[in-house]
Amino acid sequence: MSVFRTHKEKQLWFYVIIILVGIFSVLAIGRPLQEMLRDQNTQAVFFLIGMLLTAATIVIHGLKVRPGKVEWVIWLGLAAVYTMFIFRLGAPERSHVIEYSVLAVFILSALIERQGEKGKYLRPGLIAFVLTTLIGTIDEGIQVFLPDRVFDPQDILFNSLAALMAVGGSILLRYVRHKFSRSHQISE
């Protein structure tokens, strides 16, 4: 008997693992990489590349599901909130927001795919938030044992906030797509 209900769920959990490998590998190479890229302009370029890749992902997803007017308004509102939130943060906090937002959305997608019921997102959303927050706490806890790393409870807060924003925004978009789609057959 398979652990996964569908091939898509298996694929989504694989992506979650890839994201986790990326997040946890930064624990080992993050500080040397940060020292190497000390220049603010270089950091800004990498941040902009990350934001452009995120935007490209959103646009490609948007083209796939053909969002309606209400959904576009929500997308733009979420983009505005994320933009204003991110620009108030320092570089390390920005990376936490991006990393843990992406992780939370993939965990949520895998849980929704496993559940198989369209329109019921509260339970998978809560589980995705808790799992992402737990992973962020473990990530931060590991840093106690690493040289040149510091345990910072504020980072746990940023990880949790990123998870909350991503899961909340994703659930809102899924709800609107389900509620306002003409046929309720649009793939998610």
N, C-alpha and C positions, 0 to 999 in steps of 0.2 A: 504494500500500500504506500502510495506517495505521500510525502509530508506536505506537498503543495496541492492546492485545489485545481489550479490552472497553470498553463505554461507562462502566462503573463505574470502571475503572482511570483513564480520562481524567478523570472527575469527581474522583477522589481526588488526582490530580496537580494539578488546578486548585486544590483546597483547599490543597495544599502551597504553591503559589505565593501564594495569598492570605495564608497564615500568614507566609510569608517577607516579603511586602510589609509586613505588620504589624510584624514583628520589626525589619526594616531601617529602617522609617520612624521607629521610636523613636530611632534614632541621631540624626536631625535634630531631632525635637521633644521628645525625652526630657528633656533638661536644663531647657528653659523650662517644660515641663509639670510637672516635679518642683518647680521653684521656685514655680510657681503653686499647687501642692497641697502646700505645705510642712507644713501642719498634720497631726499624727499621726492625729487622729481622721478627717480626710478621707481620708488614705491607708488607714486601717483599713477605712473604708466601701467604698472601691474594691476593696481586697483581698477583702473578704467578698463583694462582688458577683461578682468573678472566681471565687471558690470556689463560690458558689451556682450560677453558670452551668456550671461544671465538673461539679458534682454533678448538675444537671439533665440534662446530656449523658449522664452515666453511667446515671442512672435510665431515661432514654428508651431508651438502648441496651439496658439490662437487660430492659426490658419487651418490646423487639423480639425478643430471642433466648430469653426465658423460661429464665433460668438455673436449674440444679438446686441441691441443697443444698450439694454440694461447691464449686460455683462461687460461691455466696453467701458461704461461709466465706472463700474466697480474696479476693473483692471486699472484704469487711470487713477482712481482714488487711492488704490493700494500702492501704485507706483509712486504717487506723490508722498504718501505717508512714509514708505520705505526710504525714499530719497531724502526727505527732511530728517528722518531719524538717523540715517547713516552719516550724513554730513555733519552731524553734531558729535560724532564719535571719533576717537583716535583710531589709528590704523589697526592695532590689535583687536579692538572691540568690533571694528567693521568686519574683520575676517571671521570673528565668532558669529556675527549676525548672518553673514552669507553662508558659512559652512553649516551651521545648525538649522538654518531655514531650509536649505536644500535637503539635508538629512531628514528633517521632520516631514517634508512633503513626500519624499520617497517612502518613508515608513507608513505614512497615512495612506498613500496609494496602494501599497502592498496589503495593508489591513482591509481596506475597502474592497479590493479585488478578492481577498480571501472570504470576506463576509458575503459577497455576491448579491447584496440587496441594494439597489440604487435608491437614493433618497434618504437612506438612514446612515448618517455620518457622525452622530454625536459620540457613540461608544468608540468607534475606531479613532476619532479625533482625540478623545481623552487618553486613550491608550498610546497614541502616537506622541502626544505631548509628554506624558509620563516617561515613556521610553527614551525620548530625545533628551529630556531633562536628566534622567538617570545616566545616560551615556556622557552628557556634558559634565556631570558631577564626577564620574569615574575618570574622565579625561583630566579634569582639574586635580583630582586626588592623586593620580599618578605623578603629577609634577612635584609633589612633596619629596619624592625619592630621587628626582633627577637633579644633577648639578646645573647651576645657572638657570633653574626654573623656580617659580614661586607659586605656591598655592594662593589663589585669589578668589575669595567667595563672590566678589563682584563679577568675575567671569562666569560663574555658575548662573548668576542672575541674568547676564546677557544671553547665555545659551538658552535659558528658560524663556526669556522674553522673545528671542528669535523663534523658538519653537511655537510659542503661543501665537505670535503674529502670523507665521507661515501656516499653521494648522487652521487658525481662525479664518484667514484670508482664503485658503483653499476650500474650506467647508462652505464659506459664504458663496464662492464662485460655483461650486458644485450644486449647492442648493438653488441658486438662481438659474443655473443652466437646466436643472431638472424641472424647476417650477415654471419657467417661462419658455421652455422649448415647445415648439408646436407639436412634435410627435413623441416627445420623451424618449426618442430612439438615438439621440446624439451620443456617440461614444465618449467616454470620459477618459 
